[in-house]
Amino acid sequence: MPPGGRPLILPGVNYRFLISALLVANLIACDRPNADADAAEGETPNATVKLAAAESPPPAKEAAKRPAAKPVRKERPLPAFSGFTLDRKKISVSELLGKRLMIFFFNPEVKNAEIVATAIARVAVFRGNHNFQIVGVSQGSNTSTTRSFVAKHGFDFPIIDDPSAKIARQLGLQVPIAIIGADSEGYVTFGMGQFPSDGPDDTRVIENMLRASLRLPELASNSEPELGTRPEAPNFEIEILDSDEGFELAAQRGKPVMLIFFLHTCPHCHDAMAAMKQAINEMPEANRPAMIGIEVTGRTAAVRAKLSELSLDFFPTGFDHDGSIRAAFGVFGGVPDTFLIDAQGRIAAHIQGWRDESDSPLLRMRLAQLGGAPVPMLLRSKGYSGNEACGVCHESEHATWMLTEHARAFDTLVKHGKTNDAECVSCHVVGYDELGGFEGQDTPQLENVGCETCHGRGGGHLSPEFVKILDYTSICVTCHDTKHSLGFEYATFLPKISHAANKHVLALPLEEKRKILAERGLRRSNLLPTAAKIVGSDACQSCHQTEYEIWRKSGHARAGESLTKKGSEGDQNCLACHTTGYGLDGGFAKGAELAAHADRGRVGCESCHGPGGDHIGEETPKFGSIVALGDKCDSCVILQICGSCHDDANDPGFEFEVEAKIEQERHGTTEPGTGTPKLANEKFEGS
């Protein structure tokens, strides 16, 4: 999902679809519910505010704001079901928990099954790297037909054979093709039950819908602003309802345009259009955008009557009879779907769906900005406003933020199944456990580490004390602490997220920006200190006898032997991960033979804890001279150390099994940072 943008389907929300009485029913075209949260407040005439001169920073936020209790789940759990696969193996929901799950219900004899299955097959290749699994449920057909269908599409995931559609009835589904998504704990996060079937590339549309729901990289789009780049809006011409005049987008150059795709019976569309009417009327006439609506059913009389009834016939409306305009803009999802196009004909913003409490003020700000009118600062006085609100006026800052890992912080939780872990969520969203802050799927605009995380609620406008900050260390360390961020150094980390340091990137072509973003997403290596000398595991034995004995029986202690058995003892690429301190001072020397270096020729203590040269001396400090891991976060810190060798090329899927793998290797016998024995730990008692 593009940071700051909206996917075609929002996880946890019905998207124009099913899931009947059991899961939630909304079969119309709307994709998002109208929440009843407080509307934006704190309006001032203009959002351009000069910031005060920097002074001493305010006190840091409280570091320990990570409640242990899990938040209450609002989603529905998957009902328990089981069945037999095509190879007659029994499978049940309980066996599938632990990873995200996508269930594909299909009847292979139904027309749409082909295009949906092709889209499923395309996203299935991402399962390993994105930690989800797929299960198919064939219903209403015979086993032979199902086998042929599965073979044709190359499905390599379990397929439950359910010819009587018993499972579908158990879940309350009443459609022949449906997709249900669930998180790692078995709670339903999205559902689809209607799919396009008459467009120019329906498979691509469905694939992108699935990618958005699963938080996979989206397909390139020509209608979505990306990384600060505004694409040119596709031109189109249409006839206008009840008018002899037509509308051509290209003819509007020099004036901003608001384009809305809508369904005349959709209540969310009605709310959006009412907000648009108010926003336009509040603007000076010279700054107002041209507005054009495209109704997606083409039912002329019904559209005319409904718009007139609701007093929403204030803009010209046309129809896209052949679907070409929707195809050009990539609109096959829920409505309303709105595009704000600047005076140069470029797409400045895309609003998919409608949340009145957040989208209404955001629309007013964006329209004013596009039209050159004073921008009203519509920030939430009793809550957090989100990055998009900040980005209206602070465009370059928002664009550089999208190039950082902060902008994808929540996606990592989705990927690792940690979206309900309060300790993790608190540092990956805005305003967790605070008034008006992140509240799960109801506040997607507050996902990720956003503007207000660093600059305070409402930035300098509502939190003036933050304006004085030049050194953000006190804020950064509330999350980048010793438990979650090994080797954090403010001076070296700052350039990675600094707006000023990254501003030059905005002038680069989009492909270059994508490349930079991909490089920044790579896991860091060499987290361990390298200045001290490697001393070998045998030197650790005298003080850490119990730990040494546990390690000695592990696979790490036989890492060199495993290379010898495979005949790879001379492969330098392999030796780098199967030895201790490869190429470092005192470590296994490049070009050396395993047989001559028994101690360093294995994955020893210092491979995980760093060089021991500053730790083993009699007069040297014992705490702080080596990296203790017993108090570190498995996923945040230990994974990065292990991941330098247990990467996708050598151990695919390790990052999603890291906690279980670490537990197998765990050998700490003292409380971290104290030296006090862990007498309560049965694993080490009597060792």
C-alpha positions in Angstrom: 0.0 0.0 0.0 1.5 3.3 -0.9 2.3 5.3 2.3 -0.2 8.0 2.9 -2.5 6.5 0.3 -5.4 4.0 0.4 -5.6 0.6 -1.0 -8.5 -0.6 -3.2 -9.7 -2.6 -0.2 -9.0 -1.6 3.4 -8.2 -4.5 5.6 -10.9 -5.2 8.1 -13.6 -3.4 6.1 -16.2 -4.9 3.7 -15.3 -3.8 0.3 -18.4 -3.8 -1.8 -18.9 -7.3 -0.8 -20.4 -10.0 1.3 -19.8 -11.7 4.1 -23.4 -12.4 5.1 -24.9 -12.4 8.5 -22.1 -14.4 10.1 -19.3 -12.0 9.1 -21.1 -8.8 8.2 -23.3 -7.9 5.2 -22.8 -5.1 2.8 -23.5 -6.1 -0.7 -23.6 -2.7 -2.2 -20.7 -0.9 -3.8 -19.5 1.1 -0.8 -16.1 0.0 0.6 -15.9 1.8 3.9 -18.3 2.5 6.8 -19.1 6.0 7.9 -17.5 6.2 11.3 -18.9 8.5 13.9 -15.7 9.9 15.4 -15.3 13.6 16.2 -15.1 15.9 13.2 -12.0 18.0 12.6 -11.7 21.0 14.8 -9.4 23.8 15.5 -9.8 25.6 12.2 -7.8 28.7 11.5 -7.9 31.0 8.4 -4.6 29.8 6.9 -2.3 26.8 7.5 0.9 28.7 6.7 2.3 29.2 10.1 5.8 30.4 10.9 7.6 28.2 13.4 9.3 29.7 16.4 13.1 29.7 16.8 14.7 26.6 18.2 15.3 26.4 21.9 16.0 23.6 24.3 13.8 20.5 23.6 10.8 19.7 25.8 11.0 16.7 28.1 10.9 13.3 26.3 7.7 11.4 26.1 7.4 8.6 28.6 9.5 5.7 27.3 7.5 2.9 28.8 4.1 3.3 27.1 3.7 -0.2 25.9 0.8 -1.8 27.7 1.1 -5.5 28.1 -2.6 -6.3 27.7 -3.9 -7.0 24.2 -6.4 -4.6 22.8 -10.0 -5.8 22.5 -10.6 -7.4 19.1 -13.5 -5.9 17.1 -13.2 -8.3 14.2 -15.0 -11.6 14.0 -13.1 -14.8 14.4 -13.2 -17.4 11.6 -15.7 -20.1 12.5 -14.1 -23.5 13.1 -14.3 -25.7 10.1 -12.5 -28.7 8.7 -12.4 -30.8 5.5 -10.4 -33.2 3.4 -8.0 -32.1 0.7 -7.8 -33.5 -2.8 -5.2 -36.0 -1.5 -7.5 -37.0 1.3 -5.7 -35.3 4.2 -7.8 -33.7 6.9 -7.2 -30.0 7.5 -8.8 -27.7 10.0 -8.7 -24.0 10.8 -6.8 -24.6 14.1 -3.9 -26.0 12.1 -3.7 -22.9 10.0 -3.3 -20.3 12.8 0.0 -18.7 13.3 0.2 -17.1 9.8 -2.1 -14.8 7.9 -4.6 -16.8 5.9 -6.4 -16.3 2.7 -9.3 -18.7 1.9 -10.4 -19.0 -1.8 -13.9 -20.4 -2.2 -14.6 -21.3 -5.8 -16.8 -23.4 -8.1 -14.5 -24.3 -11.0 -17.5 -24.4 -13.3 -18.4 -20.8 -12.8 -17.2 -18.3 -15.4 -15.5 -15.9 -13.1 -13.5 -18.6 -11.4 -10.9 -18.5 -14.2 -9.9 -14.9 -13.8 -10.0 -14.9 -10.0 -7.9 -18.1 -9.9 -5.3 -16.6 -12.2 -5.0 -13.6 -9.9 -4.8 -15.9 -6.9 -1.9 -17.8 -8.6 -0.1 -14.5 -9.2 -0.1 -13.5 -5.5 0.6 -17.0 -4.3 4.3 -16.6 -5.1 4.6 -14.0 -2.3 3.6 -16.4 0.5 7.1 -17.2 1.7 8.5 -13.7 1.8 5.3 -12.1 3.2 4.3 -14.8 5.7 0.8 -15.8 4.6 -0.8 -19.0 3.4 -3.6 -19.9 1.1 -6.2 -22.6 1.3 -8.7 -23.3 -1.5 -12.2 -24.7 -1.0 -13.8 -26.2 -4.1 -17.6 -26.2 -3.8 -20.5 -27.3 -6.0 -18.4 -29.4 -8.4 -17.0 -32.9 -8.7 -13.5 -33.9 -7.7 -12.3 -34.6 -11.2 -13.3 -31.1 -12.5 -11.6 -29.6 -9.4 -8.4 -31.5 -10.0 -8.2 -30.3 -13.6 -8.9 -26.7 -12.6 -6.2 -26.8 -9.9 -3.6 -28.3 -12.3 -4.4 -25.7 -14.9 -3.7 -22.8 -12.6 -0.7 -24.5 -10.9 -2.1 -24.2 -7.4 0.5 -25.6 -5.0 -1.5 -24.9 -1.8 -4.0 -27.2 -0.1 -7.4 -27.5 -1.8 -10.3 -28.7 0.3 -12.8 -30.8 -1.7 -16.3 -29.7 -0.6 -18.7 -30.5 -3.4 -21.8 -29.9 -1.1 -20.6 -26.4 -0.1 -20.9 -27.4 3.5 -18.1 -25.1 4.6 -19.4 -22.1 2.7 -22.8 -22.5 4.4 -21.0 -22.8 7.7 -19.4 -19.4 7.1 -22.7 -17.9 5.8 -21.5 -17.4 2.2 -24.0 -17.4 -0.6 -21.9 -16.8 -3.6 -20.0 -19.3 -5.8 -16.7 -17.4 -5.6 -15.4 -15.6 -2.5 -12.1 -14.7 -0.8 -11.8 -14.3 3.0 -8.7 -13.0 4.7 -7.8 -13.6 8.3 -4.9 -12.6 10.6 -2.5 -14.9 12.4 -4.9 -15.3 15.2 -7.8 -16.3 13.0 -9.8 -13.0 13.0 -11.4 -12.0 9.7 -9.7 -8.9 8.1 -11.2 -8.7 4.7 -13.7 -10.3 2.4 -14.5 -10.3 -1.3 -17.6 -11.7 -3.1 -18.0 -9.7 -6.3 -15.3 -9.4 -9.0 -15.1 -7.5 -12.3 -15.7 -9.7 -15.3 -16.2 -7.4 -18.3 -13.1 -5.1 -18.2 -10.0 -5.0 -20.4 -7.8 -6.6 -17.7 -9.9 -8.0 -14.9 -7.2 -10.3 -13.7 -4.9 -7.4 -13.1 -7.6 -5.5 -11.2 -8.3 -8.5 -8.9 -4.6 -9.1 -8.4 -4.1 -5.5 -7.3 -7.1 -5.8 -4.9 -5.5 -8.9 -3.4 -2.1 -7.2 -3.1 -3.7 -4.3 -1.3 -5.5 -6.5 1.2 -2.4 -8.6 1.8 0.0 -5.6 2.1 2.0 -6.8 -0.9 3.8 -4.5 -3.3 1.2 -3.0 -5.6 1.4 -3.1 -9.4 2.6 0.0 -11.1 -0.3 2.4 -11.6 -0.7 5.4 -13.9 -3.4 7.0 -11.7 -1.9 7.0 -8.2 0.5 9.7 -6.9 3.7 7.8 -5.8 6.7 9.0 -3.8 5.9 12.7 -4.4 5.4 12.1 -8.2 2.1 13.1 -9.7 1.1 11.1 -12.8 -0.7 12.7 -15.7 -4.5 12.0 -15.6 -5.8 9.9 -18.5 -7.8 12.1 -20.8 -11.4 11.2 -21.6 -14.5 12.6 -23.2 -18.1 11.9 -22.2 -21.6 13.1 -22.8 -23.3 14.9 -19.9 -26.7 13.8 -18.5 -29.5 16.1 -19.6 -27.2 18.3 -21.6 -26.2 18.8 -25.2 -22.6 19.6 -24.1 -19.9 17.1 -23.5 -17.0 17.1 -21.1 -13.3 16.6 -22.0 -10.7 16.5 -19.3 -7.9 17.9 -21.4 -10.0 21.0 -22.1 -9.9 21.9 -18.3 -6.2 22.6 -18.2 -5.4 25.7 -16.2 -8.1 24.8 -13.6 -8.1 22.0 -11.0 -10.7 19.2 -11.5 -12.5 16.9 -9.0 -13.5 13.6 -10.6 -15.8 11.2 -8.7 -16.8 7.7 -9.7 -20.0 6.9 -7.8 -23.1 4.8 -7.5 -26.4 6.7 -7.2 -27.7 4.4 -4.4 -24.5 4.4 -2.3 -24.9 6.3 1.0 -21.2 6.8 1.3 -21.2 8.4 -2.1 -24.0 10.7 -1.0 -22.0 11.7 2.1 -18.9 12.4 -0.1 -20.9 14.5 -2.6 -22.6 16.5 0.1 -19.1 17.3 1.6 -17.9 18.2 -1.9 -20.8 20.5 -2.4 -20.1 22.3 0.9 -16.4 22.5 0.2 -16.9 24.0 -3.2 -19.5 26.5 -2.0 -17.2 27.7 0.7 -14.4 28.5 -1.8 -14.0 31.8 -3.6 -15.6 31.3 -7.0 -12.4 32.0 -8.9 -10.6 29.2 -7.0 -13.3 26.5 -7.4 -12.4 23.4 -9.2 -14.4 22.0 -12.1 -16.3 18.9 -10.9 -17.4 15.9 -13.0 -19.1 12.8 -11.8 -19.2 9.4 -13.5 -22.0 7.1 -12.4 -21.0 3.4 -12.6 -24.4 1.8 -13.5 -25.5 4.0 -16.4 -29.2 4.0 -15.3 -30.1 7.4 -16.6 -33.6 8.0 -15.1 -32.7 6.5 -11.7 -29.5 8.6 -11.4 -31.4 11.8 -12.3 -34.1 11.1 -9.8 -31.9 10.2 -6.9 -29.5 13.1 -7.3 -32.4 15.5 -7.6 -34.1 14.0 -4.5 -30.9 14.5 -2.4 -30.1 17.9 -3.9 -26.9 16.5 -5.2 -27.4 17.4 -8.8 -25.0 20.4 -8.6 -22.3 18.9 -10.9 -22.4 17.4 -14.4 -22.7 13.7 -14.6 -21.8 11.2 -17.3 -21.6 7.5 -17.8 -18.8 5.1 -18.7 -20.7 2.7 -20.8 -17.8 0.6 -22.1 -15.7 0.8 -18.9 -12.8 2.5 -20.6 -12.6 5.5 -18.3 -12.7 3.3 -15.2 -10.0 1.1 -16.7 -7.8 4.1 -17.5 -8.1 5.3 -13.9 -7.9 1.8 -12.4 -11.4 2.1 -10.8 -13.0 -1.3 -10.3 -13.2 -1.3 -6.6 -15.6 0.2 -4.1 -17.1 3.6 -4.6 -16.9 6.5 -4.1 -13.6 6.8 -5.8 -12.3 10.4 -6.2 -9.4 11.9 -8.0 -8.2 15.5 -7.5 -6.4 16.7 -10.6 -4.3 19.8 -10.5 -4.3 22.7 -13.1 -1.5 21.0 -15.0 -3.6 17.9 -15.5 -1.8 15.7 -13.0 -3.4 13.5 -10.3 -2.6 15.2 -7.0 -4.6 13.0 -4.7 -6.7 9.8 -4.8 -9.5 9.2 -2.2 -10.8 5.7 -2.3 -14.0 5.3 -0.3 -15.2 7.9 2.2 -14.7 8.4 6.0 -16.6 11.6 6.6 -14.8 12.5 9.9 -11.4 12.5 8.2 -12.0 12.8 4.5 -14.3 15.8 4.7 -11.8 18.2 6.3 -9.0 16.7 4.2 -10.9 17.4 1.0 -11.5 21.0 1.9 -7.8 21.5 2.6 -6.7 19.8 -0.6 -9.2 21.7 -2.8 -8.0 25.0 -1.4 -4.4 24.1 -2.0 -5.1 23.0 -5.6 -7.2 26.1 -6.3 -4.7 28.6 -4.8 -7.1 29.7 -2.1 -6.1 30.1 1.6 -5.8 26.6 3.1 -8.0 26.1 6.2 -6.1 24.3 8.9 -8.6 21.6 9.8 -6.7 19.6 12.4 -8.3 17.5 15.1 -8.1 19.5 18.3 -8.9 16.4 20.4 -6.9 13.8 18.4 -4.3 13.1 15.8 -4.9 14.2 12.3 -2.6 11.8 10.3 0.1 12.3 7.7 -2.2 13.2 4.8 -3.5 16.2 6.6 0.1 17.4 7.3 1.0 16.6 3.7 -1.4 19.1 2.2 0.8 22.0 3.1 4.0 20.3 3.8 4.2 18.5 0.5 8.0 18.0 0.2 8.2 16.8 3.8 5.5 14.3 3.2 7.1 13.1 0.0 10.5 12.5 1.8 8.7 10.8 4.7 7.3 8.3 2.1 10.9 7.3 1.3 11.6 6.2 4.8 11.0 2.9 6.6 8.9 4.9 9.1 6.2 5.0 6.3 6.1 1.2 6.2 6.4 0.5 9.9 2.9 -0.9 10.3 3.3 -3.2 7.3 6.1 -5.0 9.1 3.6 -5.8 11.9 1.1 -7.2 9.4 3.8 -9.3 7.8 5.0 -10.7 11.2 1.5 -11.2 12.6 2.0 -8.6 15.4 -0.9 -6.3 14.7 -2.5 -7.2 18.0 0.7 -7.1 20.1 0.4 -3.9 22.1 4.2 -3.7 22.7 4.9 -3.8 19.0 1.9 -1.7 17.8 2.7 1.2 20.2 5.9 2.1 18.3 4.6 1.4 14.8 1.6 3.8 14.8 0.7 7.4 15.8 -0.8 8.1 19.2 -1.2 4.6 20.5 -3.2 4.4 23.7 -3.8 8.2 23.6 -6.9 10.2 23.2 -7.7 10.5 19.5 -4.9 8.2 18.6 -4.6 4.9 16.8 -7.5 2.5 17.4 -6.9 -0.4 15.0 -8.7 -0.8 11.7 -10.9 2.2 12.4 -8.0 4.6 12.1 -5.9 3.6 9.0 -4.7 7.2 8.7 -2.7 6.7 11.9 -0.8 3.6 10.8 3.0 3.8 10.6 5.5 6.2 12.3 4.1 9.4 11.1 4.6 13.2 11.2 2.9 13.6 14.6 5.1 10.8 16.2 8.1 13.1 15.9 6.5 16.6 15.7 3.7 16.1 18.2 -0.1 16.0 17.8 -1.0 18.6 15.2 2.7 19.5 14.8 3.7 23.0 15.8 0.1 24.2 15.3 -1.3 22.2 18.2 1.9 21.2 20.0 4.0 24.3 19.9 6.6 22.9 22.4 7.7 20.5 19.7 8.6 23.3 17.4 11.6 24.2 19.6 13.2 20.8 19.0 16.4 20.6 17.0 17.7 17.4 18.5 15.0 14.7 18.4 17.1 12.1 20.4 14.8 12.2 23.4 11.8 11.4 21.1 13.6 8.7 19.1 14.8 6.7 22.1 11.2 6.2 23.3 11.1 3.5 20.7 14.7 3.1 19.5 15.7 1.9 23.0 18.2 -0.8 23.9 15.6 -3.5 23.8 14.3 -2.8 20.3 17.1 -1.0 18.4 20.6 -2.4 18.7 23.3 0.2 17.9 21.0 3.1 17.6 23.0 6.3 17.0 21.0 9.4 16.5 23.6 11.1 14.3 23.9 8.2 11.9 20.1 7.4 11.8 19.0 11.0 11.3 20.0 11.3 7.6 17.8 8.3 6.8 14.6 10.1 7.9 15.6 13.8 7.7 13.5 15.8 5.3 16.3 18.2 4.5 18.8 15.4 3.9 16.4 13.6 1.5 14.9 16.6 -0.3 17.3 16.2 -3.3 15.8 12.8 -4.0 12.4 14.4 -4.9 13.9 15.7 -8.2 14.9 12.2 -9.3 12.8 10.1 -11.7 10.2 7.8 -10.2 12.2 4.7 -11.0 15.2 6.1 -9.1 13.1 6.8 -6.1 11.7 3.3 -6.1 15.3 1.9 -6.3 16.3 4.0 -3.3 13.3 2.9 -1.4 14.0 -0.7 -2.1 17.6 -0.3 -0.9 16.5 1.3 2.3 14.2 -1.6 3.0 17.0 -4.1 3.2 17.9 -5.5 6.6 20.9 -3.9 8.1 24.0 -6.0 8.6 27.1 -5.8 10.9 25.0 -4.6 13.9 27.6 -6.1 16.2 30.6 -4.0 17.2 33.8 -4.8 15.3 36.5 -2.7 17.1 37.4 -5.3 19.7 39.3 -8.5 19.1 37.8 -11.9 18.6 38.9 -14.3 21.3 37.1 -17.5 20.5 34.4 -19.4 22.4 36.9 -21.4 24.5 37.9 -18.1 26.2 34.2 -17.7 27.3 34.1 -21.1 28.9 35.8 -20.2 32.2 33.1 -17.7 33.3 30.1 -19.0 31.3 30.4 -22.8 31.8 26.7 -23.5 31.7 26.1 -21.4 28.6 29.1 -22.9 26.9 27.8 -26.5 27.5 24.4 -25.7 26.1 25.9 -24.0 23.1 28.4 -26.9 22.6 25.5 -29.3 22.0 23.9 -27.0 19.4 24.1 -27.0 15.7 26.0 -23.7 15.8 28.9 -25.5 17.4 29.0 -27.9 14.5 28.6 -25.4 11.8 32.1 -26.0 10.4 31.6 -29.7 10.4 28.5 -29.3 8.3 30.5 -27.7 5.6 33.1 -30.5 5.6 30.3 -33.1 5.2 29.0 -31.2 2.2 32.5 -30.7 0.7 32.1 -26.9 1.0 34.9 -26.3 3.5 36.8 -24.2 1.0 33.9 -22.0 -0.2 34.6 -18.6 1.2 31.0 -17.5 0.9 29.9 -20.4 3.1 32.8 -19.9 5.6 31.7 -16.3 6.2 28.5 -17.6 8.0 29.9 -20.9 9.4 32.8 -19.5 11.3 33.3 -16.9 14.0 34.6 -13.4 13.2 35.3 -14.1 9.5 37.9 -11.7 8.4 37.9 -9.7 11.7 40.8 -9.1 14.0 41.4 -12.4 15.8 38.6 -14.1 13.9 38.7 -16.8 11.3 41.1 -15.6 8.6 40.0 -15.4 5.0 41.6 -18.3 3.1 42.3 -20.3 6.2 41.5 -24.0 6.5 38.8 -25.2 8.9 40.9 -28.1 10.2 43.5 -25.7 11.5 41.1 -23.4 13.4 38.8 -25.6 15.4 37.7 -22.9 17.8 37.0 -20.1 15.3 35.8 -22.7 12.7 32.2 -22.8 14.0 29.4 -20.3 14.9 30.6 -19.3 18.3 29.6 -17.0 21.1 31.0 -13.9 19.4 29.0 -14.5 16.3 25.9 -13.4 18.3 27.3 -11.4 21.1 30.1 -9.5 19.4 33.9 -9.6 19.9 35.0 -10.5 23.5 38.4 -8.7 23.5 37.1 -5.9 25.7 35.2 -8.2 27.9 37.5 -11.0 29.1 40.2 -9.0 30.8 40.3 -9.2 34.6 40.1 -5.4 35.0 37.7 -4.8 32.1 34.0 -3.9 32.8 31.7 -6.8 32.3 28.6 -5.0 31.5 28.5 -2.9 28.3 31.6 -4.5 26.9 29.7 -7.3 25.1 26.2 -7.5 23.6 23.8 -9.2 26.0 20.8 -10.5 24.2 18.6 -11.9 26.9 16.7 -8.6 27.3 16.5 -7.8 23.6 13.4 -8.1 21.4 13.5 -11.3 19.3 12.1 -9.7 16.2 13.6 -6.3 16.4 17.1 -7.0 17.4 18.0 -10.7 17.5 16.4 -11.3 14.1 18.7 -8.7 12.6 21.8 -10.4 14.0 20.7 -13.8 13.0 19.4 -12.5 9.7 22.8 -11.6 8.4 23.3 -15.3 7.7 19.8 -16.7 8.0 18.6 -14.6 5.1 16.2 -15.4 2.3 18.9 -16.9 0.1 20.1 -19.4 2.8 17.2 -19.9 5.2 13.9 -18.7 3.6 11.2 -18.1 6.1 13.5 -17.8 9.1 12.4 -14.3 10.0 8.9 -15.6 10.6 10.1 -18.5 12.8 12.7 -16.5 14.7 11.1 -16.7 18.1 10.8 -20.4 18.0 14.3 -20.8 16.7 15.8 -18.5 19.3 14.0 -20.5 22.0 15.8 -23.6 20.8 19.2 -21.8 21.2 18.4 -19.9 24.3 21.1 -20.4 27.0 21.2 -17.3 29.2 21.5 -18.3 32.9 21.7 -14.8 34.4 19.4 -11.8 34.5 20.5 -9.4 31.8 22.7 -6.6 33.1 22.9 -7.9 36.6 24.8 -11.2 36.7 22.2 -12.6 39.0 21.5 -16.3 38.3 18.1 -17.2 36.8 17.4 -19.7 39.5 13.7 -19.7 38.7 14.4 -21.0 35.2 14.0 -24.7 35.3 15.9 -25.1 32.1 19.2 -24.2 33.9 18.6 -25.5 37.4 21.1 -28.2 38.3 23.1 -27.6 35.1 
